[in-house]
Amino acid sequence: MPQEVRGVIAPGRDEPVRVETIVIPDPGPGEAVVKVQACGVCHTDLHYKQGGINDEFPFLLGHEAAGVVESVGEGVTDVAPGDFVVLNWRAVCGQCRACLRGRPWYCFATHNAVQRMSLVDGTELSAALGIGAFAEKTLVAAGQCTKVDASVAPAVAGLLGCGVMAGIGAAINTGNVGRGDSVAVIGCGGVGDAAIAGSRLAGAARIIAVDVDDRKLEKARAMGATHTVNSRSVDAVEAIRELTGGFGADVVIEAVGRPETYEQAFYARDLAGTVVLVGVPTPEMKLELPLLDVFGRGGALKSSWYGDCLPSRDFPMLIDLHLQGRLDLGAFVTETIALDEVEKAFERMHAGDVLRSVVVL
């Protein structure tokens, strides 16, 4: 039978979010109902609220989540009721040309649940990134559930569902940061700090954090940055070059998503170095670079979508590293909140006061 639970919806563009009663259908073929235990407040949820993704209101927000599988539909074999899972927003298909070439992290046909959750009056909801986890329970495609060690705290496990995985993956998977490399990370929010943590895990010798906020730079040092640059007061490109013997960094990770910071990243890398764009730009943004500079500097210009991760491979590995004390996922959690505090969490996010607010249910 369908269930009624509480959930946070965005009713319209830039309107305050509110807690409503949500109807969760029984899982159909290939689907699962998950009892949500924790869900991080990600900037992408704010983009949905502001209408920056699309206009398919009302949205059921939340996607950076962990919980326990309650029930599964026909044909589901990878997870079972009682499994502790981290939700991911890229359920790979296994059949597209990327999957068949052995590159499932590029899957071109990721999928979500077929059925829609709704309000009590029957109004269908658009689940943020196909998840909608600011709710006591949610309906997802079973492939969006990645089973991990149940001994980890849900409030930290869920962070792998988006921001932390995006940053760590940008360093390790996309940037191929290696032992002894120099890395610069421009933008030290949650994703940038995760890129710093990922660079440290990979053995980078020099990790340069760049931001305009000294509070964020202090946090970046705690995450593993060896040097910090406040680009409000000094030229970021010159500072990075000075810290790398005049050459530039081997890998520069842009975690802001703006043309001006991408240009900084481009010129702050060493010859034949790598630029990784993990910050999300908006549709109207344009980039202009001299084509001769693109040619003459060599190297690679990459974008990193979800950290080029494969959830079934990467989530359990990173949880294990956390449980071993080698990756402090708890350091990303600034506060835990209730469902009815999400709107205030958005305000604190916008002010730069938090790294991550996490809804705990």
C-alpha positions, 0 to 999 in steps of 0.5 A: 500500500502507498505510504504517507510521509513528511518531505520538503518541497520547493513549491515554486521558483524562489519560494520558501521550501515547506514540509508537506505530506508525501505519498510514496508508492509501493516499489515497482519492477527495478525500484526500491523504497528507502527509509532515509536516515540522513541527507546533506543540504547541497547547493544543487538543491538550492539551484532546484529551489531557484529554478536554475535546473528546470521549471518542473515544480513542485520539487521534492528536494534532497539527494545526498542521502543514506538510509535503509532499504525498506522494500524492493520491487520485482527483479531487484537482486543487488539490494534487499530490505535491511541493507544500509545504502548510500543513494546515488543519482547515476544508476548505470544501465550496463548496456549503453556504449560507454558501459559496454566499452568498460567505462560505466562512470560515463554511462549515457543512459542512467535511470531513475524510478519510473513511478512518481511520488506525489502530494496527497492531492495527487500532484506529482513531484519532481524528485531532485536528481531522481532521489528526493531524500528530504523525506522520511522515505523515498522511492528510487531506482534500485540501481541508485542504492549502493550498499556500504558498511552499516557501521558508518554514521548515516550523517557522514555516509550520505555525503558521498552521494554528491558533493564529497564524491564529486570533489574526491573523484575530481582529484583521483578519478578525473585529475589522476593526481599522483604521488608527489604532484602539485595540486591547486584547488580554486574554490574551497566549499564542500566540493573543493575541500573534498578535492583537497582531501582526495589529493592528500589521499592520492599522495600529492606533495603540495596542495594549494587552496585558493579562495576569497574567504579566510574562514574557508582557507582555514578549513581547507588547511584542516582538510589537507592543504599545505598552502593557502592563497586569498585571491581577493588580495593577491593574484591567484595565478602568480601565487600558484606559480610562485609556490610551484617553482615558477612553473604552475601546478601539475593539476588545477581543480576549478570548484567554482564554475565561473569563467574568470576562475576557470581562466585562472585555473588554465594559466595556473597549471604547468605546461602539459598540466591538467585542468579539471572543471568540477564547479557547475556553471550556469547556462549563460556563461561563456569562456574565451581563451586564445586558441594558441594558448590552448594549443601551446600549453598542451596537457588536458582540459577536463570536466568532472561530472560526479567525480567520474565515479562508479558508486559500486566501486568508489562508495564502499572504498571511501567508507572503508577509508573513513572507518580506518581513520584515513578519510575524515568524512565527519569533518565535512559536517558543520551541523545536523538539522531537522526537516523543518530547518532546510530553509534556514540551512539554505540561508547559512549556505548562501552566507558561507557559514557552513560546509555541510548542513545535514538533515537527520531523521 
